[in-house]
Amino acid sequence: MDLCYINGSFVPLKEAALPLTDLIIQRGVGVFDSISTHLKRPIRLTAHLRRFEKSAIESGIFLPLTFDEMVSIIREGIDKMNSEAVIRPYITGGDVFDPESLTFTAPRLFIIFQETHKPAPESYAEGVALQPIDADRFMPHTKSINYMISFTSQSKDRKAFEILYTPKGEITESSHSNFFLIRNDSLITAPLNRVLAGTTRELVISIASELNINVKERCPLMEELLQAREAFITGSIKEILPVTRIGEIIIGKGKPGPITSKLHRKYLENITQWLE
């Protein structure tokens, strides 16, 4: 059963509710994070919750619980699940905006626990497509709930797995993931001053360093796609997912490449050391 921690207790997700006056409903004010489990233990829980806190603070939202209180609730929720889980904590704008401090002073927190559903095996075997759009993600340094553009733009390519933000030809990130391009034996990904600090992104860069793969933190360019050997996206649930088409451009040979596969294999071999 999917669960939600709200108003101090755990309830079935379908019974959880917010008042219509909450600014997450009225004006789309809120932040969240996504945490995945392995062997019923959260992967990089501390890193995720610190990013969650940072997103809230940068959005002017007061934190209603301490870090340790959130950790305790998340562990209890995982124990209540009968499967591997995706945990999504949310902090809403609540009902009050203080015009003097420019902050939301009465937020609500809820945490959703759902069974993990990873991408289909064929997505890893064949790779996925991304739909490029000439736009930036809203508040790229935070995990804002504002995903409107990702849903509306994906309709341009029904087979696309996600959209890919390419403002003025620079590739930053996709709608739910960090993006990596492999060209001339180098791994290229956008710098942190342009994108969300993905927890899996950080691990991939570390693994690449261990494998002596050169990493360049700059925005790949759309014009580089024709010379690219491989590409992939990363995230807590999808891990390392190969990309074989961007728009009409086929990446490399049109199938997952050896470097992507090597990085994913190394990630899975080391996953237990990141459990908390």
N, C-alpha and C positions, 0 to 999 in steps of 0.2 A: 504494500500500500504506500502510495506517495503521501508524504507528511509535510506539515508546515508548522514551524514554531512561530506563534504570534500571540501577543497579549499575555506572555508569561507561561504558555503551555503548548503542548504538541496536539495538533488536531489533524484529521484527514485533510489533505490539500483541498478537496472539493468543498469543504466546510469553512475554509479560511476566507475572511472578508475584510475590506477596508471601507471606511466611510467615504462617500462620494465627494466630501469636502477636501480630502487629502490632495495636496498639490502634485502628487505623482499621477493622479487621475486628471486633475483640473488643468495642469500646465506641463506635465511630463518632467517634474523635478524629482530626481532620484538617481542613485548609483547602486551598483551591484558587483558581485564577483562570482566566478565559477570555480569550484574545487572538485576534483575527482578523487575517488578512492581506489586503492589497489590492496587486495587482501583485507578489505574492510578497514583500511587505515588511510587517512587523507594524505595526498601527495603535496608536499611543500605548503602545509597549512599556514605556517607563520608568514611566509612570503605573500601568500594570497591575502591574509587578513591585514597585513601591513599595507598592501596596495589598496585594499578596501577602505581602510581608515584614511589613507592619503586622498583617495577619490572623494570621500565625504568632505574632508577638510577643504580641499580645493574647490568644492562646490558650495561651500558655506553652510554645510549641514552639520549640526551638533551630533556627536556620537552618543546614543542613549545608553550604551553598555560599555564596560571596560573590555580590553583585549582578552583577559583571562575569562571573563564571563562568556564571551562569544566562543572561545575555545571549548569551554565546558559544555555549552549547549550543542555545539556541532558534534562533539564526541558522543553525547547522549543520543542525538538524532541518528547518527550512524549505527549505534547499537540497536536502535529500534527497527532499522531496515533489514529486510531479508535478502538483500542483494548488494552488489557494488552500487555506489550511489554517486550522483552529482549533487553537490550542495551549492545552493545559490543564496547567499545573504543579500538582502536589500535594505537600504535605508531611504526612506521617503522624505519629501519636503515637509510632510505634516500639514498642519493647518495655519501656521503662523510664519510670516516673513517680517523680520525686523528691518525697517528701512534705514535705521541709523547704523547698525552694524552690518547690514546687507547679508544677514544670515537667516537660516531657517531654524527657529529655536524650539520647535515642538515636533521633532521627527518621529516616525514610527519605524520600527525594525521588524522584519520578518525573515525567516530562513526557510527555503524550500528544499526538501529532500526527495529526490526522484531516482528511480532505477536508471543506471547508466545504459545508454544506447550509443555505441560507437558507430562510426561510418561503416558501411557494408564492406565485407572483405574485398569485393571487386574494385572498390575505390582505391585500395592500396595496391592491388595487382595491376590495375589499368591506369590509375591516375584520374584526376578530376579536372574540370574546366572552371575558369574564373571569368567573370564579365567585367572588363575595365570600365570605369567611369571617371570623368574629369571632375573630381571633387575631393575634398578633404573630409575625414571623419569629424563629427562634432566633438569638441573638447578631447582631442586625441590622447592627452595624458591621463584621462580618467575613464573609468568604465561607466559612462552615462547610460541610462536606459534608452536614450534616443537612437533607435535603429531604423527610423522611418525610411531613410534614403536607401538602406540596404534591401529592404523589402520591395520598395517600389521600383528600384533600378534593376533588380534581378529578373524582372519580367521580360527584359529585352533579350534574354537568353535562357530559355526554359531548362536547358540542360546544365546550366552553370551551377556549381556547388555553392559559391559565394560570389559577391562582387569584389572587385579589386580597386582600391582608391588610387588614382593616377593623376593628381593635380598637375596640370601643365606638363604632362609627360613624365613626371617623377613618380615612381611606384613607392607608396608608403606601406600600406597594410591592407588586408582584406577585411570583410565586415566582421568576422569573429576570430581573426587569426593574425599572426605575424607572417610576413612573406620573406622567402629566401630565394635568391637566384644564384645559380652556379655557372660561372663563366671563366674560362682560362684557369681552371683548377682553383678558383677563389670562390668563397661563399660571400655573397653580397646581401646586406639587409639594411633597412633604413635605421638611422641613428635614433637614440631615445629622445632627442629634442623634437622628433617628428611623429613618434608613435607611442602606443602604450607599452610599458615595460612588461612584456609577457614573461611569465615564469618559465614556460617551456622554451621560449626564445633564449633566455639566459642559459638554460641547460644545454641547448644545442650549440651555442657559441663555445661553452666550456668543453663539450665533447669534441667539437671540431678542433680545438686547440690541442687536445690530447692526441688526436689522430694526425696532427701536423697539417691540418687543412687551413690555408690562409683565410682569414675573415676580414672583410672590409665593411665597416659600418658607414654606409652612405646610401642614398636612395638609388636603387637601380633605375635605369631609364627604359621607357617603352621601346626606344630605338635599339636597345641591346637585346631584345627578346629573340631576334632572328639568329644571334650568335650564341645564345645560351645553350648550355649542355643539358641542364636540368633546372627544375624549380620545385619548391614545396612550400606548404604552409604548416604552421605549428599552433598547437593549443592544448589545453589541459586534457580534453576529452579525445580529440583527434590525434594527439601526439605529433607524429611527423607524417604528413599526408602529401604524396607526390602530386604535382600539377603538370599536366601534359598539354593543356591548351589554354591560351589566354585570348579571349575574343576569337579572332579568326587565325591567330598565330599558333602553330604547332611548336611545342617546346622540344628541342633536341630531336630524338627519333620518334617522338610521339608515344613514348612509354616510360615508366619509371626507370631512373638511371641508377648506376651502382653507388654513387656517393650518397644519394638519398637513402637507399636501402641500407648502406653501411651505418649511417648515422642513426637510423631508426633501430636497427639491430642492437647497436651499442646502447641506445637509450633504454631499450627493454632489458638488456643485460644488467643495467645499473639501477633500475627503477626502485628496488627495495631500499637503497641508501637514501632516498628522498622521502621516505614515509615517516610520518610523525604520529 
